[in-house]
Amino acid sequence: MGIASDPFVKLFTVAIQFGAILSVLVLYAPRFLKSFRFYIILLISFIPAAIAGKLFNDLIDQLLESVTTIGITLLVGGVVLVYIDRWLEKGVKQDSSDENSSVPTPKKAFVIGLFQCLAMIPGVSRSAATIIGGLVQGLNRKQAAEFSFFLAVPTMLAATAYKLFSYWKSGQVLSSHEWLMLAIGNAVAFLVAMAAIKAFIGLLTRNGFKWFGYYRIVVGLIILILQSVYNLSVI
């Protein structure tokens, strides 16, 4: 889009996900108030990303500026999603109406957390990585998708807080215009996420990952073509 990469832009791309976090809290408020064990499981699943994010933060920032990396990971990830249903078909359980089943055991939660670390590679979907991790650990599609949304809350909250702290520590101060941009971005993210979560659960449960895979393949190809034609970033 021709937006220059500067400290505020890097902060913005992470901080606007706070709006999406709020949508999860609104839609699933009863689940977050149900038991203390729920938070223990989320913490266990969050730990791998917290450690990896701290260790590889600089490398992640560098990769975020590579359009080529994002295009390739979108394309490869799309191919994976097209075929993942076939690969996991025998191991995926049928949908269950039991809400508690969306919360895995501590061991399974930790493994799902390891899958979430893959999303630190730009272009890798955090939701897809954690949902696939949930499926591998025996959850059905709905259970895996819901837990992926739950896990987004501590993960994105921590990422946003860390970026804000780093921004402040570097001596940067948000102007009134930048605060306005953050407010607008989060408001849009909140509204879009509210609609997307409801639609996503139903679509994923009925049709699996293939349509998301096709979408990623098309977008990945478009990005790579644009990159080669307009030289959007340094390879």
VMD Tcl script that draws the C-alpha trace (Angstrom):
set ca {
  {0.00 0.00 0.00}
  {3.05 2.24 -0.08}
  {3.05 2.91 3.67}
  {6.57 3.53 4.92}
  {7.84 1.25 7.68}
  {8.59 3.36 10.74}
  {8.33 2.73 14.51}
  {4.67 3.80 14.64}
  {3.65 1.62 11.69}
  {5.31 -1.40 13.36}
  {3.44 -0.59 16.57}
  {0.17 -0.05 14.70}
  {0.24 -3.42 12.91}
  {0.41 -5.19 16.27}
  {-1.65 -2.87 18.48}
  {-4.77 -2.90 16.29}
  {-5.18 -6.58 17.13}
  {-6.27 -5.44 20.60}
  {-9.66 -4.66 19.05}
  {-9.97 -8.24 17.88}
  {-9.10 -9.40 21.41}
  {-12.01 -7.40 22.81}
  {-14.39 -9.11 20.38}
  {-13.34 -12.52 21.73}
  {-13.91 -11.33 25.31}
  {-17.37 -10.01 24.39}
  {-18.47 -13.10 22.46}
  {-17.10 -15.61 24.99}
  {-17.43 -13.64 28.24}
  {-19.12 -16.52 30.16}
  {-16.22 -18.84 29.35}
  {-13.67 -16.40 30.74}
  {-15.60 -16.16 33.99}
  {-16.23 -19.87 34.45}
  {-13.17 -21.24 36.26}
  {-9.60 -20.46 37.32}
  {-8.36 -23.62 35.57}
  {-9.27 -21.99 32.26}
  {-6.62 -19.30 32.86}
  {-4.01 -21.87 33.92}
  {-4.48 -23.72 30.63}
  {-4.21 -20.48 28.64}
  {-1.03 -19.56 30.51}
  {0.55 -22.95 29.77}
  {-0.31 -22.60 26.08}
  {0.95 -19.02 25.97}
  {4.40 -19.73 27.48}
  {6.13 -21.01 24.26}
  {5.16 -17.89 22.30}
  {6.24 -15.61 25.15}
  {9.71 -17.18 25.19}
  {10.10 -17.33 21.41}
  {8.82 -13.78 20.97}
  {11.38 -12.45 23.42}
  {14.26 -14.41 21.85}
  {13.48 -13.66 18.21}
  {11.80 -10.25 18.35}
  {14.42 -8.48 16.19}
  {14.38 -11.22 13.55}
  {10.57 -11.14 13.44}
  {10.62 -7.37 12.88}
  {13.04 -7.82 9.98}
  {10.92 -10.51 8.35}
  {7.80 -8.35 8.67}
  {9.34 -5.96 6.15}
  {9.86 -8.70 3.55}
  {6.94 -8.88 1.14}
  {8.56 -11.91 -0.50}
  {8.58 -13.84 2.79}
  {4.91 -13.05 3.39}
  {3.90 -14.01 -0.16}
  {5.73 -17.34 0.01}
  {4.36 -18.28 3.43}
  {0.83 -17.36 2.33}
  {1.22 -19.59 -0.73}
  {2.79 -22.54 1.09}
  {0.36 -22.22 3.98}
  {-2.52 -22.23 1.54}
  {-1.38 -25.51 0.03}
  {-1.13 -26.98 3.54}
  {-4.68 -25.86 4.39}
  {-6.10 -27.31 1.17}
  {-4.82 -30.78 2.09}
  {-4.80 -30.66 5.91}
  {-8.35 -32.04 6.19}
  {-7.32 -35.16 4.28}
  {-4.17 -35.61 6.34}
  {-6.02 -35.32 9.64}
  {-9.36 -36.77 8.53}
  {-9.18 -39.94 10.63}
  {-8.00 -38.13 13.74}
  {-10.54 -35.29 13.79}
  {-13.37 -35.84 16.23}
  {-17.01 -35.02 15.56}
  {-18.36 -31.73 16.89}
  {-19.45 -31.66 20.50}
  {-21.75 -29.26 22.31}
  {-19.77 -29.66 25.53}
  {-18.18 -26.25 26.20}
  {-15.58 -27.71 28.55}
  {-14.21 -29.84 25.71}
  {-12.83 -26.67 24.09}
  {-10.30 -26.45 26.92}
  {-7.53 -29.05 26.40}
  {-5.40 -30.76 29.02}
  {-2.19 -28.98 30.16}
  {-0.01 -31.23 27.98}
  {-2.14 -30.65 24.88}
  {-2.30 -26.92 25.62}
  {1.50 -26.73 25.67}
  {1.77 -28.51 22.31}
  {-0.79 -26.12 20.81}
  {1.35 -23.30 22.18}
  {4.32 -24.69 20.27}
  {2.27 -24.62 17.08}
  {1.41 -20.98 17.79}
  {5.13 -20.13 17.60}
  {5.01 -20.90 13.86}
  {2.87 -17.79 13.43}
  {5.87 -15.63 14.30}
  {6.94 -16.22 10.72}
  {5.15 -13.41 8.82}
  {2.39 -14.76 6.59}
  {1.75 -17.80 8.79}
  {-1.74 -17.60 10.23}
  {-1.79 -17.72 14.04}
  {-5.34 -19.04 14.00}
  {-4.57 -21.74 11.44}
  {-1.40 -22.83 13.24}
  {-3.14 -23.17 16.61}
  {-6.26 -24.78 15.15}
  {-4.14 -27.38 13.37}
  {-2.27 -27.87 16.63}
  {-5.59 -28.48 18.35}
  {-6.68 -30.98 15.69}
  {-3.38 -32.83 16.00}
  {-4.05 -33.03 19.76}
  {-7.48 -34.58 19.24}
  {-9.84 -31.60 19.39}
  {-12.55 -31.30 16.76}
  {-12.72 -28.30 14.44}
  {-15.06 -26.21 16.58}
  {-13.16 -26.96 19.80}
  {-9.82 -26.19 18.15}
  {-11.09 -22.94 16.62}
  {-12.58 -21.72 19.90}
  {-9.43 -22.48 21.86}
  {-7.42 -20.66 19.19}
  {-9.53 -17.56 19.83}
  {-9.14 -17.94 23.60}
  {-5.37 -18.22 23.23}
  {-5.32 -15.06 21.12}
  {-6.28 -13.00 24.17}
  {-3.10 -13.39 26.28}
  {-0.90 -13.66 23.18}
  {-2.08 -10.50 21.44}
  {-2.44 -8.61 24.72}
  {1.17 -9.38 25.61}
  {2.39 -8.50 22.11}
  {0.53 -5.19 22.18}
  {1.80 -4.30 25.66}
  {5.38 -5.20 24.68}
  {5.25 -3.07 21.53}
  {3.82 -0.11 23.45}
  {6.50 -0.46 26.12}
  {9.28 -0.73 23.52}
  {7.91 2.30 21.70}
  {7.88 4.32 24.93}
  {11.31 3.03 26.00}
  {12.84 4.15 22.70}
  {11.82 7.72 23.51}
  {8.86 7.84 21.12}
  {5.65 9.62 22.13}
  {2.29 9.04 20.45}
  {0.79 12.19 18.97}
  {-2.94 12.92 19.08}
  {-3.16 11.92 15.41}
  {-1.45 8.58 16.10}
  {-3.77 7.89 19.03}
  {-6.68 8.57 16.66}
  {-5.25 6.14 14.11}
  {-4.93 3.45 16.80}
  {-8.49 4.08 17.96}
  {-9.89 3.80 14.44}
  {-7.84 0.69 13.69}
  {-8.97 -1.05 16.87}
  {-12.61 -0.08 16.35}
  {-12.58 -1.54 12.83}
  {-10.73 -4.65 14.05}
  {-13.35 -5.14 16.79}
  {-16.32 -4.92 14.41}
  {-14.75 -7.09 11.71}
  {-13.63 -9.71 14.24}
  {-17.12 -9.91 15.76}
  {-18.56 -10.82 12.37}
  {-15.61 -12.95 11.28}
  {-15.52 -15.17 14.37}
  {-19.18 -16.11 14.05}
  {-18.87 -16.81 10.33}
  {-15.51 -18.57 10.71}
  {-16.72 -21.15 13.25}
  {-19.65 -22.16 11.07}
  {-17.68 -22.26 7.83}
  {-14.80 -24.22 9.35}
  {-17.13 -26.74 11.00}
  {-19.05 -27.38 7.77}
  {-16.34 -27.17 5.11}
  {-12.96 -27.50 6.77}
  {-9.90 -25.52 5.70}
  {-9.91 -25.85 1.92}
  {-11.58 -22.50 1.10}
  {-9.19 -20.68 3.40}
  {-6.38 -22.50 1.61}
  {-7.58 -21.39 -1.82}
  {-7.87 -17.82 -0.55}
  {-4.29 -17.85 0.76}
  {-2.93 -19.30 -2.48}
  {-4.60 -16.57 -4.54}
  {-3.49 -13.78 -2.20}
  {0.06 -15.18 -2.01}
  {0.35 -15.29 -5.79}
  {-1.00 -11.76 -6.14}
  {1.48 -10.43 -3.58}
  {4.44 -12.17 -5.26}
  {3.39 -10.87 -8.68}
  {2.99 -7.31 -7.38}
  {6.32 -7.59 -5.59}
  {8.10 -8.61 -8.77}
  {6.38 -5.96 -10.90}
  {6.54 -2.98 -8.55}
  {9.44 -4.08 -6.33}
  {7.40 -3.47 -3.18}
  {10.29 -4.34 -0.88}
  {13.87 -5.47 -0.89}
  {14.12 -9.25 -1.22}
}
mol new
graphics top color blue
foreach p $ca { graphics top sphere $p radius 0.5 }
foreach p [lrange $ca 0 end-1] q [lrange $ca 1 end] { graphics top cylinder $p $q radius 0.2 }
display resetview
